[in-house]
Amino acid sequence: MNVHERIIGGMFGLEMQAPTPSKTGRVLPPSLGFAHVLLATARCALHCIVEHVHPRQIWFPSYLCGVMLQAVRPGTAQVRFFPVDGALRVSADTWLEDVVAGDVVVFIDYFGFSEWREMGERVKSLGGIVVEDASQSFLSSGFSAVSDYLVFSPRKFIGVPDGGILAARLPESLPQTVLQPAPSDWWLDALRASVLRREFDRHGGDRTWFELFQKTEAGGPAGNYAMSDLSRNILLNSIDYAAIRERRRANYSFLAGILGKFALFPKLPQEVVPLGFPVSVPNRDDTRRKLFAAEIYPPVHWPIQGFVPDHFTESHRLARDIMTLPCDQRYDLSDMERLADCFLKAL
């Protein structure tokens, strides 16, 4: 495939870099510096937290990925929401009146950016258990000091077929759970999708990988399931994280220089390694269709209709307008120039 045929966006193909000998001093990301458990998915991590602490209530932001709710089995805890506005900030504090000691409160590092630190401190003062959903900030640093638990999703940043990480500030807080292998049908589909995407990037061909990816994303397990040995070895031995950090930040900064007025986060703090470049436009769906025609595939994080109550109007408005322009390590500045040009034309 030449550069004009290369698609921008979509899942990562399976990483096939040769392992680096440990004597070279490979630097792992800060997310792996906590006491942690390697699991099959991020929703497995949240499931383990709920099963371990047995909260009466678990609070989620009103703008979130719906699969997170699958981690809470019916009857284990009451699910409640708190408001998030169009700038991805917690927009009110009256909900804190209903938070009681022992409640689990989940805050999301949206796209790698943390905008909830002060509210987390207030939850902590009420005796709440703070979970930092860092699924979108796996390679960032400077995580909140008030977080009791952190959840990471390396699949959003590197080419592994499965993987979620549950980390704890205090090692003794980690659940001592016996883990099982992930369901084999699901894992084999996830592996096949990863391999097919890798081969597509090399040689082109059909896009069977996309259907498999959608299937495995929707049907990912939420239970006491371990990360596969393949993903574990790639995660710990085969990735140049410093290079990924540098490329993602450079691509983001390039887009910010051209598309800053559309960006939810026009400035890039030093500690942030972004998931993507989120923008908000009123004609989002039409713009996406035009980008699809140019082989650019910005995902929507996230549709929330049907599970977040309608009275969270600011979150629903954001869900209608937002999309994420890819800026990950697979692309260079020429790709970002093409993306920015197509985006502006699509508008």
Sequence and secondary structure as in RCSB ss.txt:
>XXXX:A:sequence
MNVHERIIGGMFGLEMQAPTPSKTGRVLPPSLGFAHVLLATARCALHCIVEHVHPRQIWFPSYLCGVMLQAVRPG
TAQVRFFPVDGALRVSADTWLEDVVAGDVVVFIDYFGFSEWREMGERVKSLGGIVVEDASQSFLSSGFSAVSDYL
VFSPRKFIGVPDGGILAARLPESLPQTVLQPAPSDWWLDALRASVLRREFDRHGGDRTWFELFQKTEAGGPAGNY
AMSDLSRNILLNSIDYAAIRERRRANYSFLAGILGKFALFPKLPQEVVPLGFPVSVPNRDDTRRKLFAAEIYPPV
HWPIQGFVPDHFTESHRLARDIMTLPCDQRYDLSDMERLADCFLKAL
>XXXX:A:secstr
  TTT  EES           GGG     GGGGSEEEEES HHHHHHHHHHHH  SEEEEESS  GGGGGGS TT
T EEEEE B TTSSB   GGGGG  TT EEEEE BTTB   HHHHHHHHHTT EEEEE TT TT     TT SEE
EE GGGTS  SS EEEEESSGGGS     EE  HHHHHHHHHHHHHHHHHHHH    HHHHHHHHHHHT   SSE
E  HHHHHHHHHS  HHHHHHHHHHHHHHHHHHHGGGBS  S  TT   S EEEE TTHHHHHHHHHHTTEE   
S   TTTS TT HHHHHHHHHEEEE  STT  HHHHHHHHHHHHHH 
